[in-house]
Amino acid sequence: MLINELAKRTGLSVHTIRFYERYGFVKGTRNEAARNNYFHYDEEAVQRLELVADAKSVGFTLQEIAELLDAWYGNTYTKSQKRQIMLGKILVLDARIKELRDMKRQLQKCMEEL
């Protein structure tokens, strides 16, 4: 499929897909037989971009997403190691939630003093 179809299937913009492509998250191939110079993408590209979007939505950084992609598609991580990556992010999110709750309490206290 061409990049426009990939964008429709993933809900990402062409610009975002190009950015992720430069970052190494997805790779298109050129059809040497075709006279155009278009990149073509397969189903794995859809899956990879969906994983990127999901990871980004829960707060993973680009570097962490690269590690996730390597874990899922590079077969270099065991199931236990994959779980550790997820657990690490859960712990970071828990800490962030606590921090936000503390900030909220502080604001409420300030409002009460007004």
C-alpha distance (Angstrom), angle and dihedral (degrees) to the residues before:
residue distance angle dihedral
M1 . . .
L2 3.79 . .
I3 3.78 123.6 .
N4 3.82 93.9 -97.7
E5 3.80 90.7 58.4
L6 3.80 90.2 45.0
A7 3.80 88.8 53.0
K8 3.81 91.5 51.1
R9 3.81 92.7 47.8
T10 3.80 95.2 48.5
G11 3.80 100.4 34.1
L12 3.81 89.9 -126.2
S13 3.77 124.1 125.5
V14 3.80 121.1 -110.0
H15 3.81 87.3 -116.5
T16 3.82 91.2 55.1
I17 3.80 92.0 47.4
R18 3.81 90.3 51.2
F19 3.82 89.4 50.3
Y20 3.81 91.3 50.9
E21 3.77 89.4 46.3
R22 3.81 91.2 54.9
Y23 3.81 88.1 48.2
G24 3.83 89.4 54.7
F25 3.81 98.3 -113.4
V26 3.80 94.0 121.5
K27 3.78 134.7 14.6
G28 3.77 130.6 -154.4
T29 3.78 125.2 -156.6
R30 3.77 129.8 -142.2
N31 3.77 120.7 -127.9
E32 3.79 103.7 -130.2
A33 3.81 91.8 -162.5
A34 3.79 92.8 56.8
R35 3.76 117.8 84.2
N36 3.77 93.5 -139.5
N37 3.76 122.8 80.3
Y38 3.83 96.3 -131.1
F39 3.77 124.5 141.6
H40 3.79 117.3 -125.5
Y41 3.81 125.1 -152.8
D42 3.79 131.9 -156.6
E43 3.80 135.0 -149.5
E44 3.79 91.2 -85.8
A45 3.81 88.4 62.4
V46 3.81 88.8 56.3
Q47 3.81 91.2 49.6
R48 3.79 93.3 46.1
L49 3.80 92.9 49.5
E50 3.79 91.2 47.7
L51 3.81 88.9 52.9
V52 3.81 89.9 48.7
A53 3.81 91.7 50.6
D54 3.81 92.4 47.0
A55 3.80 92.7 47.6
K56 3.79 91.9 47.1
S57 3.81 91.2 50.2
V58 3.81 91.5 57.7
G59 3.78 94.4 47.6
F60 3.79 107.3 -92.5
T61 3.79 114.6 152.3
L62 3.80 121.6 -129.3
Q63 3.79 90.2 -102.9
E64 3.81 90.8 50.7
I65 3.80 89.8 47.6
A66 3.80 89.5 53.6
E67 3.81 88.1 53.6
L68 3.81 90.4 48.6
L69 3.78 92.3 51.1
D70 3.79 90.0 49.5
A71 3.80 89.8 49.5
W72 3.79 94.5 49.7
Y73 3.79 101.8 36.3
G74 3.78 104.3 22.2
N75 3.80 95.3 58.6
T76 3.78 88.8 -140.9
Y77 3.81 95.5 119.7
T78 3.78 129.1 68.0
K79 3.79 121.3 -132.5
S80 3.81 87.8 -103.1
Q81 3.81 91.7 53.9
K82 3.81 90.7 49.1
R83 3.80 89.3 52.4
Q84 3.82 89.6 50.3
I85 3.80 90.4 54.9
M86 3.80 90.1 52.6
L87 3.79 93.0 44.2
G88 3.79 90.4 51.1
K89 3.79 90.6 54.9
I90 3.80 91.5 46.9
L91 3.81 89.3 54.6
V92 3.81 90.8 50.0
L93 3.80 90.2 49.9
D94 3.81 91.5 48.1
A95 3.79 89.9 53.3
R96 3.81 90.9 48.3
I97 3.82 91.2 49.6
K98 3.81 90.1 51.8
E99 3.79 90.1 49.1
L100 3.82 91.6 50.9
R101 3.81 92.1 47.8
D102 3.79 90.0 51.1
M103 3.81 90.0 50.7
K104 3.80 90.5 49.9
R105 3.82 91.9 50.7
Q106 3.79 90.0 50.0
L107 3.82 91.5 51.8
Q108 3.80 91.5 47.5
K109 3.79 89.8 50.9
C110 3.79 90.9 51.2
M111 3.80 90.6 49.9
E112 3.82 91.2 51.9
E113 3.79 90.4 53.4
L114 3.82 92.5 55.4
